[in-house]
Amino acid sequence: MPGGYVDKILKVNLTTKNVTTEAIKEDVAKKYLGGKGYAVYLLYQYLKEYERRGLSPQNIDPLGKENILIFATGPGTGVPRFPSSGRHHIMALKAPLTGSIGSGNAGGEWGAFLKFAGFDGIVIEGASDTPVYLALVDGKAEIRDAGELWGKNTMDTTRALTSLVGGKNTSVVCIGPAGENLIPMATVMNDEYRAAGRGGLAAIMGSKRLKAIVVSGDQKVPVAKPEEFRSVADRCLDTMKKNPVTGEGLPTYGTAILVNVINNAGAFPYKNWQSGVMPDADSISGETLTKDYLIRKRACWGCTIECGRISSVKSGPFQILTAEGPEYETIWSLGSACGISDFGAIVKAHQVCNELGLEPISLGSTIAAAMELNEKGYIPAEDLQGWALGFGNAAVIVDAPWRTTYKVGFGKYLALGSKKLCELYGHPELSMTVKGLEMPAYDPRGIKGMGLAYATANRGGCHLTGYTVAPEILGIPEKIDPLITEGKAQWVKAFQDFVSVVNSTVNCQFTTFALGAKDYAELLSAVTGWELSEDEIFKIGERIYNLERVIMNRLGVDGKDDTLPSRLLKEPMPEGPVKGHVVDLEKMKEEYYKLRGWVNGTPTPEKLKELEIEL
Ligand code: SF4
């Protein structure tokens, strides 16, 4: 077996309570690595088996027993000195919010500790009749009763299980009441402060009555060429330390460093994307966070960047002793998107989201859409029951997570997510979503590559899959003009393929500000013992992205879904440095499909053959 793996995948059927293990298949690992890639491979095998049994993929209920949930690490996870390697990836055949593939990635400790417990990944099938949790301790797995944990928030659940299991390197991934209540924007929390799972992956856990997975152990992850690895890893860590983003910007200000940067570029969506300029953005910036709210920094396991924040609100109506973050995307969704500049309210609302296990990007975007619907008079007064749902009302964002989780008052409408909410009130054009997933924090009218990235991201309106903000705004690895469309397809494809690899190794995407495919090829070659080149890294990423797209196609997604909300295509930016701009998507899409070897959003048989994807 190559280095980097502990060579055990756990399979748990919650209906039959059957627990089995299987070894990593080296031929599959060579083609798909681990993490997202290996999970996509496994999901495709389930899909084929369902089709063989006559179950159409399009009829799979995201909250039904047939949905499959996979927690996966990769050959870079849990390897000391492999940059930022405490992460894990979660995938599902169908996400409740979008009805298409589910995908999420989180830091913290859990990913590394899963490997120390003796497992590379966990595949969850079926559904339990009663609440359960999984305990994975020193290579053994048990399904245990979670009756007393059901109803608890994510913090209490984590603390209860950590103390109950004890032992070395103990870590908990769990759901809160939002997941239990099957809210389609419920997120999976781990280690009290990290979240994975846009699109409602926690609701899938809720539907399976799986409250948590606790892991503990001290198994070492083998490295094939230790000396070679140490030398490559040291060089990479040094490069990251000297890089202005990973060595200075993120460690000093956290991800919130982007607030002023993106606002100054005129691409910080304001009041449900009616503008790209927030007049008082500095009051919710990374600089303000650091000056007025920061208690200390926090790093995920094995990370030298340390972008995490622990904050506190010491005065005003939204006081809170300690809270995680908030991150840039949350500051945007609960702040600028809703026209709110009260940082205390954002910190508090974010912490409430974490405790309830609710995903703040989708929640904030849904609130913003509801605010615009209300502003334009499209919501009947009786539905609001006196709730002052207006842009700028900070109390709304602190109140909304509770209302949404427990479907209280207008919360039952927010719990639908932005797409269904706007459809319900007859104005789907006000939903700022792609494939049903709310887009975050970067207006592509001012960063054109992001328009193509949002439109073609497999999981929907995702900023992480093809983060062209790096070259278009930050000038990494080189500065390109954010307002032209030419050449953007190539950048988007390259990012999507490379990030697919990083999510499969599984390491933090922020390393890519400093490290390239060549660095990853060298790190992976030394850890696994395989000889991987830079070209092979891109080919593996392209293979993963294409197989994921094949699954999407089977679920009914194609070129018609690779699009953007009409506001971005037709409404010129009304003010700021990119005033007058819209996104010319079709031109970029045509170039992108050509580069990908896709027709109408579907990989051609020739492309699949070239990538050695066996259907
Ligand atoms: S860069 Fe931030 S999110 Fe990434 S692993 Fe490090 S601390 Fe975690």
Residues whose N, C-alpha, C, O or C-beta is under 5 A from the ligand:
A	BS01	SF4	S84 G107 R298 A299 C300 C303 I305 E306 C307 G308 C508 F510
